[in-house]
Amino acid sequence: MIVHPNWWGQPPAILKGWVDRVIRPGLAYEFLEEDGGEGVPIGLLKAKVALIFNTSNTPEERELEVFGDPLDALWVNCVFGLCGVGDVRRKTYSVVVTSTPEERRSWLADVREIVGKSFPP
């Protein structure tokens, strides 16, 4: 499970740095022996589900229409999909800057419900 704000259509730099150091060949993915690294990698992660929760100050409609949801492409296609996790679930909560305490409490309840359903005891 990853939780982060949407900063300029990306995770914060410190999280990007963590991905660069942790999602490594030989650990999260590998290339076929005869492949020099330019082919499609084989995912090695054993996780069945990846959850990503984002916060944003951009309304969802604008994010999709104007920017095309770059965080979805990053997490679903470029990170977890590439590493073999077939079930990637991402949810964004917005608009944070104008949200009320009640809205934020409902977002947290929603996260608890999604996590509980995704990872039952």
N, CA, C and O of each residue as an XYZ file, in Angstrom:
484
protein
N       0.844     -1.163      0.000
C       0.000      0.000      0.000
C       0.898      1.237      0.000
O       1.860      1.336      0.762
N       0.553      2.160     -0.869
C       1.293      3.408     -0.988
C       0.296      4.554     -0.847
O      -0.783      4.529     -1.439
N       0.666      5.548     -0.064
C      -0.176      6.732      0.148
C       0.687      7.957     -0.119
O       1.758      8.113      0.468
N       0.209      8.831     -1.016
C       0.971     10.045     -1.275
C       0.104     11.099     -1.941
O      -0.924     10.786     -2.541
N       0.535     12.365     -1.829
C      -0.174     13.431     -2.540
C       0.222     13.445     -4.013
O       1.287     12.958     -4.394
N      -0.641     14.003     -4.810
C      -0.349     14.228     -6.225
C       0.358     15.572     -6.314
O      -0.255     16.616     -6.088
N       1.639     15.549     -6.642
C       2.418     16.774     -6.806
C       2.830     16.869     -8.261
O       3.696     16.123     -8.716
N       2.222     17.770     -8.981
C       2.553     17.983    -10.386
C       2.397     16.698    -11.198
O       3.179     16.429    -12.110
N       1.364     15.898    -10.851
C       1.101     14.662    -11.575
C       2.047     13.532    -11.230
O       2.118     12.537    -11.951
N       2.778     13.676    -10.127
C       3.766     12.679     -9.737
C       3.749     12.502     -8.229
O       3.198     13.336     -7.512
N       4.352     11.416     -7.739
C       4.565     11.320     -6.294
C       5.668     12.297     -5.889
O       6.442     12.732     -6.741
N       5.753     12.642     -4.622
C       6.858     13.484     -4.171
C       8.212     12.840     -4.492
O       8.323     11.617     -4.575
N       9.213     13.660     -4.667
C      10.540     13.195     -5.079
C      11.111     12.137     -4.139
O      11.771     11.205     -4.598
N      10.873     12.260     -2.852
C      11.434     11.280     -1.916
C      10.838      9.894     -2.163
O      11.534      8.887     -2.032
N       9.549      9.839     -2.521
C       8.930      8.552     -2.842
C       9.456      8.024     -4.171
O       9.713      6.827     -4.300
N       9.618      8.885     -5.142
C      10.194      8.484     -6.430
C      11.604      7.923     -6.221
O      11.976      6.927     -6.841
N      12.376      8.556     -5.359
C      13.710      8.049     -5.043
C      13.668      6.678     -4.396
O      14.514      5.829     -4.678
N      12.684      6.457     -3.524
C      12.515      5.150     -2.884
C      12.214      4.098     -3.945
O      12.802      3.017     -3.929
N      11.300      4.407     -4.871
C      10.970      3.469     -5.956
C      12.227      3.151     -6.755
O      12.481      1.990     -7.074
N      13.007      4.162     -7.076
C      14.228      3.953     -7.858
C      15.224      3.039     -7.138
O      15.948      2.286     -7.789
N      15.269      3.096     -5.817
C      16.207      2.282     -5.050
C      15.674      0.892     -4.731
O      16.460     -0.040     -4.560
N      14.347      0.730     -4.646
C      13.761     -0.535     -4.200
C      13.249     -1.397     -5.352
O      13.433     -2.614     -5.338
N      12.621     -0.795     -6.331
C      12.086     -1.542     -7.471
C      13.236     -1.757     -8.450
O      13.408     -1.009     -9.412
N      14.012     -2.795     -8.178
C      15.273     -3.038     -8.882
C      15.245     -4.354     -9.648
O      14.515     -5.279     -9.291
N      16.055     -4.427    -10.712
C      16.191     -5.705    -11.412
C      16.749     -6.769    -10.459
O      17.627     -6.494     -9.640
N      16.226     -7.968    -10.584
C      16.652     -9.058     -9.711
C      15.819     -9.159     -8.457
O      15.768    -10.218     -7.832
N      15.164     -8.075     -8.075
C      14.297     -8.077     -6.899
C      12.826     -7.952     -7.289
O      11.991     -8.738     -6.841
N      12.516     -6.979     -8.112
C      11.124     -6.717     -8.494
C      10.820     -7.181     -9.910
O       9.661     -7.422    -10.249
N      11.841     -7.306    -10.733
C      11.662     -7.759    -12.116
C      13.000     -8.271    -12.630
O      14.052     -8.024    -12.041
N      12.928     -8.997    -13.751
C      14.147     -9.483    -14.396
C      13.913     -9.552    -15.897
O      12.774     -9.564    -16.364
N      14.994     -9.598    -16.631
C      14.919     -9.780    -18.071
C      15.353    -11.208    -18.397
O      16.119    -11.820    -17.653
N      14.862    -11.719    -19.496
C      15.288    -13.045    -19.924
C      16.795    -13.041    -20.132
O      17.381    -12.007    -20.452
N      17.409    -14.182    -19.951
C      18.873    -14.275    -20.011
C      19.448    -13.734    -21.316
O      20.473    -13.053    -21.304
N      18.806    -14.025    -22.426
C      19.327    -13.564    -23.713
C      18.932    -12.126    -24.031
O      19.341    -11.587    -25.060
N      18.150    -11.506    -23.169
C      17.689    -10.127    -23.362
C      18.734     -9.175    -22.769
O      19.139     -9.338    -21.618
N      19.157     -8.210    -23.531
C      20.158     -7.263    -23.053
C      19.586     -6.155    -22.180
O      20.312     -5.236    -21.802
N      18.304     -6.223    -21.856
C      17.698     -5.208    -21.006
C      16.753     -4.294    -21.750
O      16.121     -3.426    -21.147
N      16.648     -4.480    -23.062
C      15.774     -3.600    -23.830
C      14.384     -4.204    -24.052
O      13.518     -3.552    -24.636
N      14.163     -5.416    -23.605
C      12.885     -6.091    -23.791
C      11.893     -5.820    -22.679
O      12.069     -4.909    -21.870
N      10.863     -6.616    -22.655
C       9.835     -6.486    -21.625
C      10.242     -7.331    -20.424
O      10.495     -8.527    -20.571
N      10.309     -6.733    -19.248
C      10.739     -7.491    -18.074
C       9.667     -8.467    -17.593
O       8.488     -8.346    -17.927
N      10.108     -9.416    -16.814
C       9.238    -10.386    -16.158
C       9.133     -9.952    -14.700
O      10.144     -9.800    -14.014
N       7.903     -9.754    -14.233
C       7.688     -9.320    -12.857
C       8.012    -10.401    -11.851
O       7.708    -11.575    -12.063
N       8.631     -9.998    -10.751
C       9.020    -10.931     -9.696
C       8.275    -10.708     -8.384
O       8.386    -11.525     -7.470
N       7.519     -9.617     -8.275
C       6.823     -9.357     -7.012
C       5.743    -10.403     -6.787
O       5.029    -10.781     -7.716
N       5.630    -10.862     -5.563
C       4.661    -11.906     -5.218
C       3.333    -11.330     -4.734
O       2.381    -12.079     -4.519
N       3.255    -10.028     -4.564
C       2.028     -9.396     -4.070
C       0.876     -9.678     -5.022
O       1.042     -9.642     -6.242
N      -0.275     -9.953     -4.465
C      -1.477    -10.185     -5.270
C      -2.191     -8.872     -5.575
O      -2.807     -8.719     -6.630
N      -2.102     -7.922     -4.632
C      -2.828     -6.654     -4.748
C      -1.902     -5.516     -4.355
O      -1.122     -5.638     -3.410
N      -1.989     -4.412     -5.080
C      -1.306     -3.169     -4.697
C      -2.381     -2.095     -4.545
O      -3.238     -1.929     -5.413
N      -2.323     -1.384     -3.448
C      -3.245     -0.274     -3.206
C      -2.456      1.025     -3.220
O      -1.388      1.121     -2.616
N      -2.986      2.013     -3.908
C      -2.379      3.343     -3.933
C      -3.485      4.336     -3.626
O      -4.515      4.372     -4.299
N      -3.255      5.143     -2.596
C      -4.193      6.197     -2.231
C      -3.498      7.536     -2.435
O      -2.385      7.757     -1.960
N      -4.178      8.420     -3.150
C      -3.624      9.743     -3.431
C      -4.549     10.832     -2.928
O      -5.764     10.658     -2.838
N      -3.939     11.957     -2.603
C      -4.699     13.178     -2.339
C      -4.322     14.178     -3.417
O      -3.229     14.131     -3.981
N      -5.256     15.088     -3.689
C      -5.010     16.045     -4.758
C      -5.814     17.317     -4.517
O      -6.851     17.303     -3.855
N      -5.316     18.396     -5.063
C      -6.061     19.653     -5.056
C      -6.661     19.947     -6.426
O      -7.223     21.019     -6.651
N      -6.537     18.986     -7.337
C      -7.123     19.118     -8.671
C      -8.410     18.305     -8.704
O      -8.397     17.130     -8.339
N      -9.514     18.898     -9.129
C     -10.743     18.109     -9.252
C     -10.548     16.937    -10.209
O      -9.830     17.050    -11.203
N     -11.191     15.813     -9.903
C     -11.008     14.584    -10.685
C     -11.286     14.786    -12.171
O     -10.545     14.279    -13.013
N     -12.350     15.522    -12.500
C     -12.696     15.738    -13.903
C     -11.570     16.440    -14.648
O     -11.224     16.056    -15.765
N     -11.003     17.465    -14.033
C      -9.896     18.202    -14.660
C      -8.665     17.310    -14.796
O      -7.995     17.319    -15.829
N      -8.378     16.554    -13.764
C      -7.223     15.645    -13.800
C      -7.325     14.711    -15.005
O      -6.353     14.532    -15.739
N      -8.485     14.128    -15.203
C      -8.658     13.176    -16.304
C      -8.677     13.856    -17.665
O      -8.025     13.395    -18.602
N      -9.417     14.944    -17.775
C      -9.566     15.609    -19.074
C      -8.307     16.331    -19.534
O      -7.940     16.263    -20.707
N      -7.652     17.015    -18.620
C      -6.503     17.841    -18.997
C      -5.183     17.074    -18.929
O      -4.334     17.203    -19.811
N      -5.019     16.281    -17.882
C      -3.725     15.643    -17.646
C      -3.693     14.150    -17.976
O      -2.613     13.574    -18.111
N      -4.855     13.518    -18.108
C      -4.894     12.107    -18.465
C      -4.519     11.149    -17.350
O      -4.207      9.989    -17.620
N      -4.540     11.598    -16.119
C      -4.252     10.770    -14.945
C      -2.869     10.126    -14.992
O      -2.767      8.903    -15.085
N      -1.807     10.923    -14.928
C      -0.448     10.373    -15.006
C      -0.103      9.436    -13.852
O       0.732      8.547    -14.023
N      -0.719      9.607    -12.683
C      -0.410      8.709    -11.573
C      -0.896      7.290    -11.850
O      -0.250      6.321    -11.451
N      -2.024      7.168    -12.527
C      -2.504      5.832    -12.876
C      -1.518      5.149    -13.812
O      -1.183      3.980    -13.619
N      -1.055      5.867    -14.818
C      -0.070      5.300    -15.746
C       1.197      4.893    -15.001
O       1.751      3.825    -15.260
N       1.652      5.726    -14.088
C       2.871      5.426    -13.338
C       2.723      4.151    -12.513
O       3.501      3.212    -12.678
N       1.727      4.114    -11.625
C       1.608      2.996    -10.689
C       1.098      1.719    -11.348
O       1.623      0.637    -11.084
N       0.081      1.829    -12.205
C      -0.510      0.633    -12.802
C       0.376      0.060    -13.896
O       0.655     -1.139    -13.897
N       0.819      0.889    -14.822
C       1.576      0.392    -15.978
C       3.072      0.296    -15.730
O       3.694     -0.719    -16.044
N       3.646      1.344    -15.171
C       5.108      1.445    -15.105
C       5.736      0.796    -13.880
O       6.896      0.387    -13.940
N       5.018      0.688    -12.783
C       5.625      0.102    -11.582
C       5.026     -1.277    -11.308
O       5.676     -2.292    -11.555
N       3.807     -1.320    -10.806
C       3.269     -2.604    -10.362
C       2.968     -3.564    -11.506
O       3.231     -4.760    -11.386
N       2.426     -3.068    -12.606
C       2.165     -3.939    -13.750
C       3.440     -4.552    -14.287
O       3.481     -5.744    -14.591
N       4.475     -3.750    -14.405
C       5.770     -4.205    -14.887
C       6.386     -5.245    -13.952
O       7.120     -6.130    -14.390
N       6.081     -5.126    -12.665
C       6.687     -6.016    -11.668
C       5.833     -7.236    -11.354
O       6.160     -8.000    -10.445
N       4.734     -7.434    -12.098
C       3.952     -8.653    -11.965
C       2.755     -8.612    -11.045
O       2.139     -9.648    -10.798
N       2.406     -7.441    -10.528
C       1.223     -7.334     -9.672
C       0.029     -7.066    -10.588
O      -0.067     -6.002    -11.199
N      -0.867     -8.028    -10.677
C      -1.968     -7.939    -11.624
C      -3.159     -7.134    -11.156
O      -3.940     -6.659    -11.981
N      -3.319     -6.967     -9.855
C      -4.477     -6.262     -9.311
C      -3.991     -4.990     -8.625
O      -3.579     -5.016     -7.465
N      -4.043     -3.883     -9.352
C      -3.583     -2.596     -8.835
C      -4.801     -1.696     -8.683
O      -5.499     -1.416     -9.658
N      -5.052     -1.249     -7.467
C      -6.217     -0.413     -7.175
C      -5.740      0.941     -6.666
O      -4.984      1.030     -5.699
N      -6.197      1.990     -7.338
C      -5.786      3.341     -6.946
C      -7.013      4.206     -6.780
O      -7.958      4.141     -7.566
N      -6.977      5.017     -5.740
C      -8.094      5.927     -5.485
C      -7.530      7.272     -5.061
O      -6.582      7.354     -4.280
N      -8.138      8.325     -5.596
C      -7.722      9.684     -5.269
C      -8.831     10.383     -4.499
O     -10.014     10.245     -4.810
N      -8.422     11.130     -3.496
C      -9.357     11.927     -2.698
C      -9.043     13.394     -2.949
O      -7.925     13.858     -2.723
N     -10.054     14.110     -3.420
C      -9.850     15.521     -3.744
C     -11.179     16.242     -3.650
O     -12.228     15.599     -3.695
N     -11.165     17.501     -3.527
C     -10.096     18.474     -3.505
C      -9.768     18.729     -2.026
O     -10.635     19.141     -1.255
N      -8.529     18.485     -1.646
C      -8.133     18.558     -0.250
C      -8.228     19.977      0.300
O      -8.733     20.185      1.403
N      -7.749     20.941     -0.457
C      -7.661     22.311      0.047
C      -9.029     22.885      0.453
O      -9.096     23.743      1.333
N     -10.100     22.429     -0.169
C     -11.435     22.930      0.170
C     -12.270     21.899      0.921
O     -13.459     22.119      1.153
N     -11.666     20.781      1.300
C     -12.423     19.719      1.971
C     -12.758     20.106      3.404
O     -12.080     20.921      4.030
N     -13.817     19.498      3.897
C     -14.257     19.727      5.279
C     -13.749     18.586      6.156
O     -13.370     17.532      5.645
N     -13.740     18.788      7.466
C     -13.364     17.685      8.356
C     -14.243     16.444      8.141
O     -13.754     15.317      8.219
N     -15.517     16.648      7.876
C     -16.418     15.520      7.633
C     -16.013     14.751      6.373
O     -16.014     13.520      6.362
N     -15.669     15.486      5.313
C     -15.219     14.821      4.084
C     -13.954     14.016      4.337
O     -13.844     12.880      3.875
N     -13.002     14.584      5.061
C     -11.755     13.872      5.335
C     -12.002     12.639      6.196
O     -11.361     11.608      5.993
N     -12.922     12.727      7.154
C     -13.265     11.543      7.953
C     -13.881     10.459      7.057
O     -13.584      9.276      7.220
N     -14.729     10.859      6.121
C     -15.333      9.869      5.218
C     -14.277      9.256      4.301
O     -14.370      8.075      3.964
N     -13.276     10.036      3.892
C     -12.185      9.490      3.079
C     -11.417      8.431      3.862
O     -11.091      7.369      3.332
N     -11.132      8.729      5.132
C     -10.413      7.756      5.961
C     -11.229      6.484      6.164
O     -10.682      5.382      6.147
N     -12.535      6.637      6.354
C     -13.404      5.463      6.488
C     -13.391      4.651      5.199
O     -13.386      3.420      5.239
N     -13.387      5.326      4.068
C     -13.327      4.653      2.776
C     -12.021      3.873      2.628
O     -12.025      2.734      2.163
N     -10.921      4.478      3.019
C      -9.620      3.790      2.958
C      -9.655      2.550      3.842
O      -9.210      1.483      3.420
N     -10.176      2.671      5.057
C     -10.260      1.508      5.958
C     -11.069      0.380      5.323
O     -10.698     -0.790      5.416
N     -12.172      0.743      4.682
C     -13.024     -0.265      4.041
C     -12.300     -0.935      2.871
O     -12.340     -2.158      2.735
N     -11.647     -0.148      2.037
C     -10.921     -0.708      0.887
C      -9.793     -1.617      1.349
O      -9.614     -2.705      0.802
N      -9.034     -1.189      2.344
C      -7.936     -2.013      2.862
C      -8.495     -3.299      3.457
O      -7.963     -4.382      3.214
N      -9.570     -3.182      4.237
C     -10.177     -4.378      4.847
C     -10.665     -5.382      3.819
O     -10.494     -6.588      3.999
N     -11.275     -4.894      2.737
C     -11.750     -5.802      1.689
C     -10.607     -6.368      0.859
O     -10.700     -7.489      0.359
N      -9.540     -5.610      0.709
C      -8.416     -6.038     -0.115
C      -7.510     -7.020      0.605
O      -6.894     -7.882     -0.022
N      -7.429     -6.888      1.927
C      -6.561     -7.755      2.735
C      -7.353     -8.291      3.920
O      -7.136     -7.879      5.059
N      -8.275     -9.216      3.643
C      -9.091     -9.758      4.742
C      -8.221    -10.521      5.744
O      -7.171    -11.056      5.389
N      -8.675    -10.562      7.000
C      -7.889    -11.265      8.029
C      -7.759    -12.754      7.767
O      -7.127    -13.465      8.549
